[in-house]
Amino acid sequence: MPKAAFYTLGCKVNQVETEQIKEEFIKKGYKIVDFSESADVYVINTCTVTHISDRKSRAVIRRAVRRNPEAIVAVVGCLAQIDAEQIGRIEGVDLIVGNKEKYNIASIIDDYNLGRQKKVINPVISSKDKLNPVIYTYKHERTRAFIKIQDGCQSFCSYCIVPYARGPVRSKLPEVVLSEVRQLIDLGYKEIVFTGIHTGMYGIDLKGWNLGSLLKFILDEVKGEYRIRLSSIEPLELNEELCKFIKEEKRLCRHLHIPLQSGSNKVLKDMNRRYTREYYRDLIMKIAEEVPGIAFTADVMVGFPTETEKDFEDTYELLNSLPVYDLHVFKYSRRPGTKAAQMISAVTEEEKQKRSEELIKLADKKRTNFISRFLGHEIMLLVERKWGIKSYIGLSDNYIEVEFFSENDLTGELTKVRIEKIEDGKVYGSLILDNNCCANKQQQNMEGEGYGI
């Protein structure tokens, strides 16, 4: 049985796509092994959103080549789509396959084995390149399941390479999303994350559909005890319909990741972002008022070429005034081919680092303040993993990660805990016993040990 190993860099969409690719290898008789092991095939799913992600991708590729010089090394994804030449300079790379064809990499490797000729396959992605169904044959390592409901972006923010790497917006057909949800529920998943490159633009290419109507369709058709989480949604895509649905539907997680990027109107304009700081503030405050306990996370960039000290202060002031839970802080990275790459930067690397550290400290304070509101409260967790001998880590619908003690293995289950304390940045809770649940779990554990059979 040939062995295949995978490494994924970058966003959740890349992670979903790697799982999809693994399925094709399994169907062809491959055994999936850890990337640290010797394998016959290494597939590296790359990211190119920053120069650091480029560097990480190159390092991982070289690691695979060193691990087994005789193996086939296939580099796929965004860096392969944008800069095949850069990858081609790395000795030992056999296949370079962009985003359009990476799902066929298992078959491409079959063809490669016939002639062993190095190939670059990265055709341009068009609006006609539709998203295919993904039906998993087994439950993957992650406790939460992910469905890519759309791909592509056509916003062309001035700093961003993603539209060039991913092509225009393409939405997965609603009935296909429905079949994927049903299959994942049947496999036992309790949380499904709807993700995409530009998730809020779902349906722009499908007559009569948008993200709100898709959610209503799925939740009406699929009953049961599960929840849906949305990945990143742009500020202008959170319309009244969607906000109302989040407020009323208990199976939708109270967590919104809404990118800000900058709190300066001047910088937002230079970035080609189509909202203002005032719009963003009003949006967050309105949703916070209507949906108690909701968690907001946000992307924020420091060091954009035109960002002055005053612009950064505007960003800090805005975020400090908002009820955000956490921040994903990024330093601007020049991407050749984007409009911002032609701008002369007034921000040094040292200043970028300083501004980044200030926002990270703010994020730590915001996170503690948010969680403190729930001390003593009962919340429902999806138990994600075991942590120690009898400790487990779970995630609430509003994105609080909690560690708690349990005699029974509750991994993958929805269970209730009470938040007890925050210590050294970690949140601790106590399990609220449900006699029926615990009895069922105890019976399962006994059967697994040979009792009651």
C-alpha positions, -999 to +999 in steps of 0.1 A: +000+000+000+016+033-011+018+061+016+008+097+012+015+126+036+000+161+036+009+195+049-015+224+048-006+261+052-029+291+055-066+294+058-094+271+069-105+268+032-071+252+025-076+228+054-110+218+040-095+212+006-067+191+019-093+168+036-111+166+002-079+157-015-071+130+011-104+113+002-092+108-034-060+093-023-078+069+000-101+058-029-069+050-049-056+027-022-031+050-004-025+049+033-025+084+048+005+090+072+018+119+092+040+144+074+069+136+097+070+100+084+086+086+053+060+085+024+058+078-013+040+110-020+041+144-002+014+169-010+020+205+003-011+227+000+005+262+000-005+297+010+007+330-005-012+357+014+021+371+029+058+368+022+060+349+055+036+322+042+057+320+010+087+314+031+070+288+052+057+270+021+093+268+007+106+255+040+080+227+042+087+217+006+124+213+013+116+193+044+096+168+023+124+165-002+150+158+025+127+133+043+125+110+012+144+121-019+128+092-038+092+104-030+070+124-054+067+159-040+036+177-053+031+214-044-005+226-048-026+256-040-023+294-039+015+297-042+015+272-070-012+292-088+005+326-084+042+318-086+051+284-100+085+297-111+095+303-074+085+267-065+102+253-096+136+266-084+134+242-055+153+210-063+132+179-058+098+192-067+080+170-092+045+185-096+033+221-093-005+223-095-027+254-090-061+258-073-082+248-103-066+213-107-054+205-072-084+183-065-072+160-093-037+156-078-042+119-071-049+112-108-022+137-119+003+116-099-009+084-116-001+100-150+032+113-136+042+078-127+041+067-163+067+091-176+082+108-145+083+142-162+081+174-141+048+193-147+034+227-140-004+228-141-020+261-131-046+273-156-065+305-150-097+300-129-130+312-144-166+317-132-174+285-150-153+264-127-180+252-104-176+236-069-180+198-068-197+179-040-175+165-012-188+134+005-165+120+032-162+083+037-150+085+073-149+109+102-117+130+099-094+140+128-111+173+135-141+174+159-157+201+139-166+196+103-161+222+076-180+228+044-167+251+017-198+267+004-181+291-020-147+299-035-131+330-051-132+367-044-136+397-067-133+426-042-097+434-051-086+450-019-054+469-028-032+448-006-046+413-014-034+387-038-063+363-031-085+372-061-056+363-084-050+330-066-086+320-062-105+335-092-140+350-092-168+340-068-184+306-074-211+292-050-218+256-043-254+246-052-277+246-022-288+210-027-251+200-027-245+218+006-276+201+020-263+166+010-229+174+026-245+186+058-267+155+061-238+132+055-216+149+081-245+148+106-248+110+099-211+107+106-217+121+140-205+157+138-222+182+161-208+214+146-204+223+110-185+254+099-196+271+067-165+285+052-152+301+019-128+326+005-156+353+006-184+335+025-207+365+026-209+366-012-225+332-013-252+331-040-242+361-060-239+338-090-270+318-081-304+334-089-325+339-058-299+327-033-278+344-006-261+333+026-293+339+047-315+319+024-290+291+023-289+289+061-327+289+064-329+261+037-304+239+056-318+245+091-354+239+079-344+206+061-320+192+087-333+187+122-314+175+152-289+185+178-261+203+159-249+238+153-236+258+124-208+283+126-200+309+100-165+318+090-154+354+081-181+378+070-174+412+055-191+442+072-212+451+042-226+415+038-242+414+073-276+425+062-308+427+082-320+393+072-288+376+083-286+395+116-322+386+124-316+350+117-285+349+140-306+365+167-335+340+164-320+306+154-304+288+183-285+264+161-264+293+147-233+300+168-231+334+185-198+342+169-191+365+140-156+371+125-159+406+109-127+419+093-119+455+101-083+459+087-081+495+097-100+520+119-088+549+097-112+561+070-083+573+049-065+539+051-097+520+045-102+540+013-066+533+002-072+497+009-102+497-014-124+487+016-159+500+009-171+509+044-161+535+071-151+532+107-185+547+116-203+520+097-183+493+113-188+507+148-226+510+143-228+475+129-210+459+159-229+479+185-263+470+169-256+433+167-242+433+203-274+449+215-297+424+197-277+392+203-267+388+240-234+370+245-223+372+209-185+371+203-169+393+177-135+386+163-118+407+137-088+409+114-067+441+117-037+451+097-008+473+108+018+489+086-002+495+054+020+518+033-001+549+039-008+543+076+005+571+097+008+572+135-026+590+136-042+563+115-030+536+138-043+556+168-077+557+151-076+520+147-066+514+183-093+538+196-120+522+176-112+487+187-108+497+223-143+512+222-159+481+208-171+449+225-147+426+205-136+393+219-104+388+200-082+402+172-062+385+145-034+410+140-014+410+107+015+430+095+012+444+060+031+422+035+039+435+000+024+413-027+037+419-062+008+424-087-014+443-062-021+480-062-006+485-028+027+470-040+032+502-060+028+525-030+058+538-011+057+527+025+062+552+053+062+525+079+094+507+091+095+471+101+102+481+136+071+503+137+050+475+123+062+453+151+055+479+177+020+485+165+013+448+162+024+442+198+001+471+210-029+455+194-020+420+206-020+434+242-053+450+236-067+417+223-055+400+255-073+426+276-105+423+255-105+386+257-103+385+295-130+412+298-153+392+275-148+359+293-152+375+327-188+383+319-195+345+318-179+335+352-204+314+370-226+310+339-235+276+323-226+272+287-228+244+261-195+231+248-185+210+219-158+188+234-129+190+210-101+170+225-086+152+255-061+173+275-042+153+301-055+122+319-091+132+326-092+168+313-109+179+281-111+211+260-143+223+246-155+252+225-187+272+232-209+286+205-195+320+213-159+308+209-148+304+245-124+275+249-128+258+283-109+231+301-128+208+324-126+174+342-146+144+333-145+107+342-160+098+308-147+105+273-170+132+259-150+140+228-172+151+200-202+156+222-222+187+232-221+190+270-228+217+296-202+232+319-201+261+343-173+286+338-154+288+371-122+308+366-096+324+343-060+316+352-029+324+331-050+331+301-068+297+303-105+292+311-116+265+335-150+250+341-168+222+358-190+196+341-227+199+348-238+162+351-266+150+330-276+116+344-289+102+311-259+114+291-234+101+317-252+068+320-251+064+282-214+073+281-206+049+310-224+021+291-204+028+260-171+028+279-181-006+296-189-021+262-156-009+249-138-027+277-157-060+271-185-056+296-222-062+289-215-080+256 
